[in-house]
Amino acid sequence: MSDISHPHDNFVRSLLSNPEMAGTLLRERLPKEISDLLSLEPPVLVEGSFVDEALQKHLTDRLFLAKTISGRVALLYCLIEHKSFPKRRTAWQLHRYMLRSLEQWVRENPRWKFLPAIVPFVLYQGKREWKIPNEFMALVDAEAGWRPYLLNFQYTVMDIGKIPDRKLSQQPRLRAWLLVAKYATRTGEQITVKELLIAMLAEATDDFRVIIHYIIETFQDYDETIIREIIHRVRPEEEEKMMSLFARDMLAKGRQDGLLAGEQKGRQDGIQIGERKGKATMLTHQLQRRFGGVPTWASEKIAKADTASLEEWSLRILDAQTLESVFSDGV
């Protein structure tokens, strides 16, 4: 499983690593005067990141090499902001990262005569509405008459929170990805979008496992029952396989939730409580699914068991013929 502390970064990187979806997103959201002049060829992803290491928990970037209809080369620089609020210094960050990307291009093209045009684009995933100005000069304290002589650029902002759910994209596959990205930072609203999410996921089955993985990591309103329902309604033939595949993800989420709740009493206690609770909950659901129910005596054993015993019993379920045999051998 990927590092659970960086689920947004991993998810958006996966989205923008697909040339077709990245090309569709940019054509739909860049200004018309730019998108109309882009070639129909999918943009080429340039490997690497230009974001400062300290900021990578809430910033993701992608650089694409594209061509215009006249054959010119252009660089499309995408910065993705995951935080729940926009940062006023985004234009400064863009300036630095765009410069780094141009420096890399110069190193790779030492005989250059002209620099490629570089178009900045920001995808904002946070919950609070983006209201800061989208140009570099908004950060500069200068006399009004100096403006023509100073560095400036504008950047496009896609605030997915302001876009109606059904209009996130015209492409069904991309629309599903963006819907999930939109609500990943909107705890308290995730239940309301469940039915729409199921409908959209039915149109993006090729990406189903990646999206479900991200939902498990980020949708705090969704418990195991809801995850199972989504899988059952979209891919019923893979329900058991996928629930088994993502069992560790759900346990990790349980540990994380336990840690957050336990920090008030002590970080270490929170880790242990969250881990044991997550394993106990998972074991109970596994027994219900396998044997049709959990008698009182079994529930009491689970409630009193330590983490090691819970792990051992979870493994026995795979081969046990009866519920009693899961707890045998004097455990």
Secondary structure by P-SEA (a helix, b strand, c coil): ccccccaaaaaaaaaaccaaaaaaaaaacccaaaaaacccccccccccccccccccccbbbbbbbbccccbbbbbbbbbbbcccccccaaaaaaaaaaaaaaaaaaaaccccccccbbbbbbbbcccccccccccccccccccccccccccbbbbbbbcccccccccccccaaaaaaaaaaaacccccccccaaaaaaaaaaacccaaaaaaaaaaaccccccaaaaaaaaaaccccaaaaaaaaaaaaaaaaaaaaaaaaaccccaaaaaaaaaaaaaaaaaaaaaaaacccccaaaaaaaaaccaaaaaaaaaaccccccccccccccc
